[in-house]
Amino acid sequence: MNERIVMPIWMFGVFIVLMNTTMFNVSIPSIIKNLHITAELGSWIISSYSIGYALSTMIYSRLSDSIPLRKLLMVGLTILGLSSIFGIFARDFTTLLTVRILQSAGAGAMSGLGIVMANRYIPSNRRGRAIMMISTGGAMAFGFGPIIGGVISEYFGYNGLFASTCLILLVLPVLLRLLPKEEPKPLQFDAPGAVLTIVNASTLLIAVMQRSLFWFMGSLLSFAVHAWYLRSVKKETFINPQLFTNKDYLKLTAVGFCILMLNIGNLFLMPLALADLAGKSAITIGLTIAPGAILATLLSRFVGRGIDRYGNIQFLLIGHSLLAFVLAVFSFALDASPIVVILCGYLCFSPAFSATLSSLNNEASHILPKQLIGSGMGLIQLIQFLGASFSVAVCGIILSLQKNIPLGLAYKNVYRILLVVCLLSLAISVWYKLTARKLENNSKMIA
């Protein structure tokens, strides 16, 4: 496989898939107005895609243990492309929501299979650069999505957003030609376990977004049933119980949840702060955020080489430190000059996030046994996307609880909570480094 050609194309595919989330954020007001629906219903246009994307990411990763990557990619991107074509003609809420759910069912193939592909076909001494490119595609989507979405919505309406996602159909035949052919293996897919995982994630996210005790109790019940299922079933399950015995893997999983909370929380707060505190338009907001995404793209090659040369843990700690610094600045100086603070802050935040996520995923893939790569990387990405979905809901709730205080202080308070999450994640990363070094020294002594 020619990784110099495959990885840039894959990065573009990830860009299209994740931009499909950020583009719709700016069009929600017009969707609510045109379809005559409530804001609560409108939020499901975003939430349904996020939930489905998180779940399909793990399903594709898990299926890759038995089904060739090319076949899974063909299925996933075909579903995404065809549903996007139907979305161009969606004129009512039910159709629009159905299309978004179908899109999410196919979209998870790019992220879910990207890490598996890198681990399967790219040597470990160059894998950091490959995974960094996948993360950079996400950073570009988060930065450029609001701008592209704003322009398309302005001139073509929300249906025009689906047309841009159809570009994924141009990526599909190229990747099918470039990816190596694989022999299929006997299918070992735990359908009941997959259904329980979907129920776990969906009910928990609904409970948070709706602030519903009923859904929360239902979620706890579903987790209890799933735990019983994992203990009682003797065959290989959708979520491999061996993953929960790997303490280092669990630490990295917790860090992944936290850093996606930080990134999506920040991307949720920055546009609101620029609009509320500085009165900026959607286009100006996008242009303020875009330089950070551009810089992350430009630095991706060098950061990837650095990860390969100096190791994942070093960049994991450096990235966390930069994230904490930026969040500290936002926590205490955001209302002084919002546009300057956010512009300069995101120039540091976006590359730091990309480096942190890349080093984290690369490190996780190294500590997992080969037979657990599909299950392990799928689960860690699922939990990362759950962290992203949680972040938007929690940040929105915290802001709504601060209606009686100045807006500038309210935003700074939310950023202070994110700073605490970042410091907690940094502490777990340091803990991981210490335990990983101890295990390495013990292995050397035994040898």
Long-range contacts (C-beta under 8 A, 24 or more apart in sequence): 1-121, 1-122, 1-178, 1-179, 1-180, 2-178, 3-121, 3-122, 3-126, 3-130, 5-178, 6-117, 6-175, 6-178, 6-179, 7-129, 7-130, 7-133, 7-134, 8-133, 9-171, 9-174, 9-175, 9-178, 10-110, 10-114, 10-117, 10-133, 10-134, 10-137, 10-175, 11-133, 11-134, 11-136, 11-137, 11-140, 12-137, 12-171, 13-77, 13-110, 13-137, 13-168, 13-171, 13-175, 14-110, 14-111, 14-114, 14-134, 14-137, 14-138, 14-141, 15-137, 15-138, 15-140, 15-141, 15-144, 16-110, 16-141, 16-164, 16-165, 16-167, 16-168, 16-171, 17-53, 17-80, 17-107, 17-110, 17-111, 17-141, 17-168, 18-111, 18-137, 18-138, 18-141, 18-142, 18-145, 19-140, 19-141, 19-144, 19-145, 19-148, 19-149, 19-164, 19-165, 20-49, 20-103, 20-107, 20-161, 20-165, 21-46, 21-49, 21-50, 21-53, 21-141, 21-145, 22-141, 22-142, 22-145, 22-146, 22-149, 22-267, 23-145, 23-146, 23-148, 23-149, 23-152, 23-153, 23-161, 23-164, 24-49, 24-149, 24-158, 24-161, 25-145, 25-146, 25-149, 25-271, 26-146, 26-149, 26-150, 26-153, 26-282, 26-286, 27-149, 27-153, 27-158, 27-161, 30-153, 30-157, 30-158, 31-96, 31-158, 34-157, 34-158, 35-92, 35-93, 35-96, 37-93, 41-93, 43-209, 44-97, 45-96, 45-97, 45-100, 47-205, 47-209, 47-389, 48-97, 48-100, 48-101, 48-104, 49-100, 49-101, 49-103, 49-104, 49-107, 50-104, 50-205, 50-385, 50-388, 50-389, 51-104, 51-201, 51-202, 51-205, 51-389, 52-100, 52-101, 52-103, 52-104, 52-105, 52-107, 52-108, 53-104, 53-107, 53-108, 53-111, 53-385, 54-108, 54-201, 54-381, 54-382, 54-385, 54-386, 54-388, 54-389, 55-104, 55-108, 55-197, 55-198, 55-201, 55-202, 55-382, 56-104, 56-105, 56-106, 56-107, 56-108, 56-109, 56-112, 57-108, 57-111, 57-112, 57-378, 57-381, 57-382, 57-385, 58-108, 58-112, 58-197, 58-378, 58-379, 58-381, 58-382, 59-108, 59-112, 59-194, 59-378, 60-108, 60-109, 60-112, 60-113, 60-378, 61-112, 61-113, 61-115, 61-116, 61-374, 61-375, 61-377, 61-378, 61-381, 62-189, 62-194, 62-238, 62-374, 62-375, 62-378, 63-189, 63-374, 64-112, 64-113, 64-116, 64-374, 65-185, 65-188, 65-371, 65-374, 65-375, 66-184, 66-185, 66-186, 66-187, 66-188, 66-189, 67-184, 67-185, 67-187, 68-181, 68-182, 68-183, 68-184, 69-113, 69-116, 69-117, 69-120, 69-179, 69-182, 70-175, 70-176, 70-179, 70-181, 70-182, 71-184, 72-109, 72-113, 73-109, 73-113, 73-172, 73-175, 73-176, 73-179, 74-172, 74-176, 75-106, 75-109, 76-105, 76-106, 76-107, 76-108, 76-109, 76-110, 76-113, 77-106, 77-109, 77-110, 77-168, 77-169, 77-171, 77-172, 78-106, 78-169, 78-172, 79-103, 79-105, 79-106, 80-106, 80-107, 80-109, 80-165, 80-168, 81-106, 81-165, 81-166, 81-168, 81-169, 81-172, 84-162, 84-163, 84-165, 84-166, 84-168, 85-162, 85-166, 86-162, 87-159, 87-161, 87-162, 87-165, 88-159, 88-160, 88-162, 88-163, 88-166, 89-159, 90-159, 90-162, 99-162, 103-165, 111-138, 111-381, 112-378, 112-381, 115-361, 115-365, 115-377, 115-381, 116-373, 116-374, 116-377, 117-179, 118-365, 119-365, 119-373, 119-377, 120-373, 121-180, 124-366, 125-308, 126-308, 127-308, 127-362, 127-365, 128-304, 128-305, 128-306, 128-307, 128-308, 128-312, 128-358, 128-359, 128-362, 129-301, 129-304, 129-305, 129-307, 129-308, 130-304, 131-304, 131-307, 131-358, 131-361, 131-362, 131-365, 132-300, 132-301, 132-303, 132-304, 132-307, 132-354, 132-355, 132-358, 133-300, 133-304, 134-358, 135-300, 135-354, 135-357, 135-358, 135-361, 136-296, 136-297, 136-300, 136-354, 138-354, 138-357, 139-293, 139-296, 139-297, 139-350, 139-351, 139-353, 139-354, 140-293, 140-296, 140-297, 142-263, 142-267, 142-293, 142-350, 143-289, 143-290, 143-292, 143-293, 143-294, 143-296, 143-350, 144-286, 144-290, 144-293, 146-271, 146-282, 146-285, 146-286, 146-289, 147-283, 147-286, 147-287, 147-289, 147-290, 150-282, 150-283, 150-286, 151-283, 188-235, 188-236, 189-238, 190-233, 190-235, 190-236, 190-237, 190-238, 191-238, 192-229, 192-238, 193-226, 193-229, 193-230, 193-233, 193-237, 193-238, 193-239, 194-238, 196-222, 196-225, 196-226, 196-229, 196-238, 197-226, 197-238, 197-239, 197-382, 199-226, 200-226, 201-382, 201-386, 204-386, 205-386, 205-389, 205-390, 205-393, 208-389, 208-390, 208-393, 208-394, 209-389, 209-393, 211-397, 238-375, 239-375, 239-379, 240-372, 240-375, 240-376, 242-372, 243-372, 243-375, 243-376, 243-379, 246-367, 246-368, 247-435, 248-367, 248-432, 248-435, 248-436, 248-439, 249-364, 249-367, 249-368, 249-376, 249-380, 251-428, 251-429, 251-431, 251-432, 251-435, 252-360, 252-363, 252-364, 252-367, 252-380, 252-432, 253-364, 253-379, 253-380, 253-383, 254-425, 254-428, 255-316, 255-360, 255-425, 255-428, 255-429, 255-432, 256-357, 256-360, 256-361, 256-364, 256-380, 256-381, 256-383, 256-384, 256-387, 257-383, 257-384, 257-386, 257-387, 258-387, 258-421, 258-422, 258-424, 258-425, 258-428, 259-320, 259-323, 259-353, 259-356, 259-357, 259-360, 259-384, 259-387, 259-422, 259-425, 260-357, 260-384, 260-385, 260-387, 260-388, 260-391, 261-387, 261-388, 261-390, 261-391, 261-394, 261-418, 261-421, 262-323, 262-327, 262-353, 262-391, 262-418, 262-421, 262-422, 262-425, 263-353, 263-357, 263-388, 263-391, 264-387, 264-388, 264-389, 264-391, 264-392, 265-391, 265-392, 265-394, 265-395, 265-414, 265-418, 266-327, 266-330, 266-346, 266-349, 266-418, 268-391, 268-392, 268-395, 268-396, 269-395, 269-411, 269-414, 269-415, 270-342, 270-346, 272-399, 272-411, 273-334, 273-338, 273-342, 273-411, 274-338, 274-339, 274-342, 276-407, 276-411, 277-334, 277-335, 277-338, 277-407, 277-408, 277-411, 278-338, 278-339, 280-339, 288-339, 288-342, 288-343, 288-346, 289-342, 289-346, 291-343, 291-346, 291-347, 292-343, 292-346, 292-347, 292-348, 292-349, 292-350, 292-351, 293-350, 295-347, 295-350, 295-351, 296-350, 296-351, 296-353, 296-354, 299-351, 299-354, 300-354, 303-351, 303-354, 303-355, 303-358, 304-358, 307-355, 307-358, 307-359, 307-362, 312-359, 312-360, 312-362, 312-363, 312-366, 313-359, 313-363, 313-429, 313-432, 313-433, 313-436, 314-359, 315-355, 315-356, 315-358, 315-359, 316-356, 316-359, 316-360, 316-363, 316-429, 316-433, 317-426, 317-429, 317-430, 317-433, 318-352, 318-355, 319-352, 319-353, 319-355, 319-356, 319-359, 320-352, 320-356, 320-422, 320-425, 320-426, 320-429, 321-426, 322-348, 322-349, 322-351, 322-352, 323-349, 323-352, 323-353, 323-356, 323-422, 324-419, 324-422, 324-423, 324-426, 326-352, 327-415, 327-418, 327-419, 327-422, 328-419, 330-412, 330-415, 331-412, 331-415, 331-416, 331-419, 332-412, 334-408, 334-411, 334-412, 334-415, 335-406, 335-407, 335-408, 335-409, 335-411, 335-412, 357-384
